[in-house]
């Protein structure tokens, strides 16, 4: 059986073009990373070819492509399809989906269509959190059960799980193709709105350097799941403005073996 991915998430490096992420991850010693695909901004006409070249040059594999936002109607949009096509073309294992849809039934229909388009080539994973209408693990499970498609999954982010007040579930379920791991301060559990979003994109910590439940980090590291290191940290960006040095810091500080 292949070793599970231990990947550098795309969000740790908001300061480089997406096709540079695999090259930076490779220089830092990672074998896998995430990819940011945003057709409205950085994902221009050459982005797919540049990213494919970067992956071929480095041998890096993609744990996921993010982020696909549900909204605006009950059908998959052209932007959704472009993100999914990029994920399939690049050989990513997962697509990360977040809902900002105000119509629950329409969001179910939109998500189900994405799963149908994906077939068995990739998993379509819902990320729940305080910043979305689907705020808890139980709500995410109800949503995925209603979608009722084998490509549908749930992404657990340890910070969002903690904010929801949920316990870490058993990770041996097909519901959970991968996990976003990080550490964080418990003060984030009381935050809402913009305050929580700022904590999520700027205030995360490397594993073992915050106040997350140690048992949860250990359970994730012992699992056979793919793990994306979602270490979005302004402190690290300020201390290590060079993204390669920053990635090396994350790899050094976040060793899977240290928590098994």
RALIN-V148977 format. One record per residue. PHI is phi as a letter, one per 40 degrees, with the letter a starting at -180 (* if undefined). NEAR is the number of other C-alpha atoms within 12 Angstrom. D_FIRST is the distance of its C-alpha to the first C-alpha in Angstrom with 2 decimals. Layout:
# RALIN-V148977
PHI,NEAR,D_FIRST ; PHI,NEAR,D_FIRST
This chain:
# RALIN-V148977
*,4,0.00 ; c,7,3.80 ; c,13,6.53 ; c,25,8.80 ; c,33,12.00 ; b,39,15.06 ; b,46,17.70 ; c,52,21.44 ; c,46,23.10 ; c,40,25.78 ; c,37,28.47 ; c,46,28.79 ; b,40,30.64 ; c,27,33.27 ; b,24,35.42 ; b,21,33.77 ; c,28,33.24 ; d,38,29.81 ; c,38,28.99 ; c,33,29.47 ; d,44,26.69 ; c,43,23.90 ; c,35,26.29 ; c,38,27.12 ; d,41,23.57 ; c,30,22.83 ; c,28,26.03 ; c,27,25.11 ; g,27,21.82 ; c,35,19.40 ; b,29,16.61 ; a,38,16.77 ; a,51,19.80 ; c,49,21.58 ; b,52,24.42 ; c,43,27.87 ; b,41,29.46 ; b,28,33.04 ; d,27,35.16 ; c,16,38.28 ; b,13,38.04 ; c,21,35.75 ; c,25,33.91 ; c,20,36.60 ; c,16,36.84 ; c,16,35.13 ; c,27,32.35 ; c,32,29.70 ; c,18,30.46 ; c,23,30.60 ; c,38,27.27 ; c,30,25.62 ; c,20,27.25 ; c,29,26.12 ; c,32,22.44 ; c,19,22.93 ; c,18,24.89 ; b,26,22.49 ; g,23,18.98 ; c,36,18.53 ; b,37,16.32 ; c,46,17.85 ; c,43,16.65 ; a,47,19.86 ; b,43,23.37 ; b,38,26.23 ; b,34,28.64 ; b,40,29.83 ; b,35,32.86 ; c,38,34.08 ; i,28,37.86 ; g,21,40.86 ; h,21,40.89 ; b,22,38.68 ; b,25,37.09 ; c,29,34.48 ; c,24,36.49 ; c,16,36.40 ; c,24,34.96 ; d,37,32.14 ; c,29,31.39 ; c,29,31.51 ; c,39,28.92 ; c,45,26.60 ; c,27,27.25 ; c,39,26.48 ; c,38,23.12 ; c,28,22.21 ; c,22,23.72 ; c,38,21.89 ; g,30,18.40 ; c,36,18.19 ; c,39,15.76 ; a,47,18.68 ; b,47,22.46 ; c,45,24.30 ; b,42,27.41 ; b,32,30.41 ; c,33,33.47 ; b,28,37.01 ; c,26,38.35 ; c,17,41.49 ; b,18,41.19 ; c,26,38.45 ; c,20,38.65 ; c,24,38.62 ; c,33,35.52 ; c,36,33.74 ; c,28,34.87 ; c,35,33.80 ; c,46,30.29 ; c,34,29.96 ; c,28,31.07 ; c,43,28.41 ; c,34,25.74 ; c,25,27.46 ; c,28,27.56 ; c,32,23.86 ; g,19,22.92 ; b,17,19.22 ; c,24,18.66 ; a,33,18.39 ; c,39,18.90 ; b,48,22.46 ; b,48,22.68 ; c,50,25.94 ; c,46,26.79 ; c,39,29.52 ; i,38,32.03 ; c,35,35.69 ; c,27,36.45 ; b,29,35.54 ; c,26,37.06 ; b,33,33.83 ; c,30,34.06 ; b,32,32.01 ; c,34,28.77 ; c,22,30.84 ; c,24,32.38 ; c,36,29.06 ; c,28,27.83 ; c,22,31.12 ; c,34,30.82 ; c,34,27.36 ; c,21,28.53 ; c,21,31.56 ; c,30,29.61 ; f,20,27.71 ; a,27,25.21 ; c,26,21.46 ; c,32,20.96 ; c,41,22.77 ; a,40,21.23 ; b,42,22.57 ; c,45,22.03 ; c,47,22.96 ; b,44,24.83 ; d,49,25.82 ; c,50,29.30 ; c,44,30.03 ; c,39,28.78 ; c,35,31.21 ; c,33,33.99 ; c,31,33.65 ; g,21,34.05 ; c,24,30.91 ; c,23,28.71 ; c,32,24.99 ; c,25,23.52 ; c,17,20.64 ; c,26,17.55 ; c,18,15.54 ; c,16,17.50 ; c,22,16.61 ; c,32,19.69 ; b,36,18.00 ; c,37,15.46 ; a,42,16.17 ; b,46,18.84 ; c,45,21.56 ; b,46,22.24 ; a,49,25.59 ; b,39,28.53 ; a,37,32.01 ; c,30,35.49 ; c,26,36.48 ; c,20,39.54 ; c,33,37.42 ; c,27,37.18 ; c,18,40.89 ; c,23,40.87 ; b,21,41.39 ; f,17,41.86 ; c,15,42.15 ; c,18,41.88 ; c,28,38.41 ; d,23,37.29 ; c,18,38.61 ; c,32,36.75 ; c,39,33.47 ; c,30,33.88 ; b,27,35.70 ; b,31,35.35 ; c,41,31.75 ; b,35,30.78 ; c,36,27.98 ; d,40,25.98 ; g,27,28.35 ; b,21,31.42 ; b,22,32.58 ; b,25,33.29 ; c,32,30.16 ; c,28,29.18 ; d,23,27.29 ; c,20,25.53 ; c,33,24.14 ; c,38,22.77 ; c,27,21.22 ; c,27,19.67 ; c,39,18.12 ; c,32,16.81 ; c,23,15.38 ; c,28,13.68 ; c,26,10.13 ; c,32,12.05 ; c,37,12.78 ; b,43,16.13 ; b,47,19.12 ; c,47,21.78 ; c,40,24.93 ; c,45,27.42 ; c,38,30.46 ; a,36,33.24 ; c,25,36.75 ; c,20,37.22 ; c,28,34.42 ; c,28,35.74 ; c,16,39.21 ; c,14,38.26 ; b,20,36.00 ; c,20,37.38 ; c,20,35.44 ; c,32,32.08 ; c,29,30.26 ; c,23,31.72 ; c,33,30.89 ; c,41,27.22 ; c,25,27.24 ; c,31,28.82 ; c,41,26.17 ; c,35,23.38 ; c,19,25.52 ; c,23,26.44 ; b,33,23.11 ; c,28,20.64 ; d,32,17.73 ; c,18,18.13 ; c,18,21.78 ; b,21,21.23 ; c,17,18.65
